[in-house]
Amino acid sequence: MKVGLQVYTVRNHLKEDPRKTLEEVVNAGYKYIEFANHFADKDVGIGFNYSLEEVKRIVKDLGITVVGAHIMSSSDDFDIYSKPDYFKKIIDFYVALDAKNLSIPIDFYPTLDALKRRCEDFNKIGKLCKENGIRLLYHNHWNEYQLMDGVTIFDHLMNNTDPEYMGIELDAFWTIRGLIDPVGMIHQYGKRIALIHEKDFPLEKIDELNSWKVVDRSKIVNSEEFHATVKPEHFIEVGEGIIKIQDVIDAGNEYDIPYILVEQDYSKLDEIESIKVSMKNFKKMRGLEWD
């Protein structure tokens, strides 16, 4: 398993100077990169209005391997997941970068019927991804472990999508926030998991780990309610908190999951300093490959 970075972690630096930031990321030891395009309704690329040729040049110059990208719209007015013809433009962009994954970073489901309709969308664009050599993944948060008709939303998603068309990007932090064991999830879904995301939870906030203290597990949470529960003080760098990250790595290696990616939503540190701390701590762990 190799260590990489979801560049949402350094989003504020990226806004100022994308190329310089990517140089700093590579200098910090990260060359396996997952982009985060939250404006995919306006820009099918990496989200900064860079042309494909510009991105290819940066990636080549810096020796970056593009692992994949998070893809979402900037608003609900343009639903890219239900528009295969438009989504194909995104696929084409990342095929040209030799990326192997595209991820759904977050979604919300007001009813079981709405969830099943969304699964139909995911199957369609997932099939399109597979036909072009890319794998569509779903990235979890804690709300997918809510119960809907006695089954978690996450399991509904997996049960109603074809494993050939939708894989998993498992976020161990959010899994734990939903009181689900990420190691158990790895063993449950095995090779359907293509990527792992990692950050850590601080010991001093252990009493706030359980998201179900804030939300009834049977209550369906919308986007606004979810984001209202996300507190910056709940995040800390990899290896600085309570998550048994070595166990996650060991389990992932049993299924040959190729990458574990740092995705630090918030930090008390400067973003570049934050990723350096996570890299330093990953260097102490076993079962990781370093080129």
C-alpha positions in Angstrom: 0.0 0.0 0.0 1.3 3.4 -1.0 0.6 6.8 0.7 -1.0 9.6 -1.2 -2.9 12.8 -0.8 -6.5 14.0 -1.5 -5.7 17.6 -2.4 -8.8 18.9 -0.6 -6.5 18.8 2.3 -4.6 21.8 0.9 -7.5 23.5 -0.7 -6.8 27.0 0.6 -3.2 26.9 -0.7 -4.5 25.6 -4.0 -6.8 28.6 -4.4 -3.8 30.9 -4.2 -1.5 29.1 -6.5 -2.3 25.5 -7.7 1.0 24.7 -9.3 3.1 26.0 -6.4 1.0 24.1 -4.0 1.4 20.8 -5.9 5.1 21.4 -5.9 5.0 21.8 -2.1 2.9 18.6 -1.9 5.4 16.6 -3.9 8.3 18.1 -1.8 6.4 16.9 1.3 6.7 13.3 0.0 3.3 12.9 -1.8 3.4 12.0 -5.4 0.2 9.9 -5.5 -2.6 12.6 -5.9 -6.3 12.6 -5.9 -7.8 15.8 -7.1 -11.0 17.3 -5.7 -13.3 19.0 -8.3 -16.3 20.5 -6.5 -17.1 22.6 -9.6 -17.5 19.8 -12.1 -20.7 21.4 -13.5 -18.5 24.3 -14.7 -15.1 22.7 -15.2 -14.7 19.0 -16.2 -11.0 19.0 -15.1 -9.4 19.7 -11.7 -11.6 22.7 -10.8 -9.2 25.6 -11.5 -10.0 26.2 -15.2 -6.7 24.5 -16.2 -6.8 23.0 -19.6 -6.0 19.3 -20.0 -2.7 20.1 -21.6 -1.7 22.4 -18.7 -2.6 19.7 -16.1 -0.7 17.1 -18.1 2.4 19.3 -18.1 2.2 20.0 -14.4 1.7 16.3 -13.6 4.6 15.3 -15.8 7.0 18.0 -14.6 6.3 17.1 -10.9 6.3 13.3 -11.3 2.8 13.0 -10.0 0.6 9.9 -10.4 -3.0 10.9 -10.6 -4.9 8.3 -8.5 -8.3 9.8 -9.2 -10.6 12.6 -8.3 -13.6 13.6 -6.3 -16.3 14.8 -8.6 -19.3 16.9 -7.6 -21.3 19.9 -8.7 -21.0 23.4 -7.2 -24.8 23.5 -6.7 -27.8 21.3 -6.9 -29.0 23.0 -10.0 -27.0 20.7 -12.3 -27.0 17.1 -11.3 -23.9 15.6 -13.1 -24.6 12.1 -11.8 -27.8 11.8 -13.7 -26.3 13.1 -17.0 -24.1 10.4 -18.5 -23.3 12.4 -21.6 -21.9 15.2 -19.5 -20.1 12.8 -17.1 -18.4 11.3 -20.1 -16.5 14.5 -20.6 -15.1 14.2 -17.0 -14.2 10.6 -17.7 -12.3 11.6 -20.8 -10.3 14.2 -19.0 -9.1 11.8 -16.3 -8.5 9.0 -18.8 -6.0 11.3 -20.5 -4.3 11.7 -17.1 -4.1 7.9 -16.7 -6.3 8.1 -13.6 -8.0 4.9 -12.5 -10.8 6.2 -10.2 -13.5 8.8 -9.9 -15.3 9.2 -6.6 -18.6 10.4 -5.5 -17.5 12.5 -2.5 -20.8 12.9 -0.7 -24.6 12.6 -1.3 -27.8 12.7 0.6 -31.0 10.5 0.4 -34.3 11.8 1.8 -36.1 8.5 1.1 -35.4 4.9 0.1 -37.0 5.5 -3.3 -34.7 8.5 -3.9 -31.7 6.3 -2.8 -32.7 3.6 -5.3 -33.1 6.1 -8.1 -29.6 7.4 -7.3 -28.2 3.9 -7.4 -29.6 3.7 -11.0 -27.7 6.8 -11.8 -24.5 5.4 -10.2 -24.9 2.2 -12.2 -25.2 4.1 -15.5 -22.2 6.3 -15.0 -20.3 3.5 -13.3 -20.8 1.3 -16.4 -19.6 4.3 -18.5 -16.5 4.5 -16.3 -15.7 0.8 -16.6 -16.0 0.9 -20.4 -13.3 3.6 -20.3 -10.9 1.9 -17.9 -11.9 3.9 -14.8 -13.6 2.7 -11.6 -16.4 4.7 -10.0 -16.2 4.8 -6.2 -18.4 6.0 -3.4 -16.8 7.9 -0.5 -18.6 7.4 2.8 -19.2 9.8 5.7 -20.9 8.9 9.0 -24.5 9.6 7.7 -24.4 6.6 5.4 -24.5 4.4 8.5 -28.0 5.7 9.4 -30.7 3.1 9.3 -33.3 3.2 6.5 -35.9 0.4 6.9 -33.5 -1.3 9.3 -30.5 -1.4 6.9 -27.8 1.2 6.7 -27.8 3.6 3.8 -24.3 2.4 2.9 -25.5 -1.2 2.6 -28.5 -0.1 0.6 -26.0 1.7 -1.8 -23.8 -1.4 -2.1 -26.8 -3.8 -2.5 -28.4 -1.7 -5.2 -25.3 -1.0 -7.3 -23.3 -3.5 -9.4 -19.9 -4.2 -7.9 -18.5 -4.0 -11.4 -19.8 -0.4 -11.7 -19.3 1.0 -8.2 -16.5 0.4 -5.8 -15.7 2.0 -2.4 -13.4 4.7 -1.2 -13.5 3.9 2.5 -12.9 6.8 4.9 -11.8 5.3 8.1 -12.4 8.5 10.2 -16.0 8.9 9.1 -16.7 5.2 9.5 -15.6 5.4 13.1 -17.7 8.6 13.6 -20.7 6.4 12.7 -19.5 3.8 15.3 -18.6 1.3 12.6 -15.3 -0.5 12.6 -13.3 0.3 9.4 -11.3 -2.9 9.7 -14.6 -4.8 9.7 -15.7 -2.8 6.7 -12.6 -3.8 4.9 -13.2 -7.5 5.6 -16.8 -7.1 4.6 -16.3 -5.5 1.3 -12.7 -6.7 0.5 -11.6 -5.9 -3.1 -14.6 -3.7 -3.7 -12.6 -1.1 -1.8 -10.2 0.6 -4.1 -8.9 3.5 -1.9 -8.7 4.3 1.8 -8.9 7.8 3.2 -7.3 8.6 6.5 -7.1 11.4 9.1 -7.3 11.1 12.9 -9.5 12.0 15.8 -8.1 13.7 18.9 -8.2 12.0 22.2 -9.4 15.1 24.0 -12.6 15.1 22.0 -13.4 11.4 22.6 -16.8 12.3 24.2 -17.8 13.8 20.9 -16.8 10.8 18.7 -20.2 9.3 18.5 -22.3 11.1 15.9 -25.4 9.4 17.1 -25.3 11.5 20.3 -26.2 14.4 18.0 -28.5 12.7 15.6 -31.0 9.9 16.0 -29.7 7.1 13.9 -33.1 6.5 12.3 -33.4 10.2 11.3 -32.5 11.0 7.8 -30.0 13.9 7.8 -29.8 16.5 5.0 -26.7 18.4 3.8 -27.2 21.4 6.1 -27.7 19.2 9.2 -24.7 17.1 8.3 -22.4 20.1 7.9 -23.6 21.6 11.1 -22.1 18.6 13.0 -18.7 18.9 11.4 -16.4 20.7 13.8 -12.7 21.7 13.0 -11.6 20.6 16.4 -12.6 17.0 15.6 -9.7 16.6 13.2 -6.1 15.9 13.8 -3.2 14.7 11.7 -2.6 11.0 11.0 -1.0 9.2 13.9 -1.7 12.0 16.4 -5.1 10.7 17.5 -7.0 7.6 18.6 -7.6 5.7 15.3 -5.8 2.4 15.0 -4.4 3.3 11.6 -1.9 0.4 11.6 -4.8 -2.0 11.8 -6.5 -0.3 8.8 -3.2 -0.6 6.8 -2.8 -4.3 7.7 -6.4 -5.1 6.8 -6.1 -3.2 3.5 -3.0 -5.0 2.6 -4.9 -8.3 2.9 -7.0 -7.3 0.0 -4.2 -5.5 -2.0 -5.8 -2.1 -1.6 -3.2 0.0 -3.4 -3.4 3.4 -1.8 -4.2 5.1 1.6 -4.7 8.8 1.1 -4.5 11.6 3.6 -7.6 13.7 3.6 -7.4 16.3 6.4 -10.6 18.3 6.4 -9.4 20.7 9.0 -6.2 21.4 11.0 -4.8 23.8 13.5 -1.6 23.8 11.5 -0.9 25.4 8.1 -2.1 22.9 5.5 1.4 22.2 4.2 2.7 21.7 7.7 -0.2 19.4 8.4 0.5 17.0 5.6 4.2 16.9 6.6 3.2 15.7 10.1 0.9 13.0 8.6 3.7 11.9 6.3 6.2 11.8 9.2 3.9 9.5 11.2 3.1 7.3 8.2 6.9 6.8 7.8 6.8 5.1 11.2 4.2 2.5 10.2 4.7 -0.9 8.6 3.2 -2.4 5.5 3.7 0.7 3.3 5.6 1.0 0.1 8.0 3.8 -0.6 9.5 4.4 -4.0 
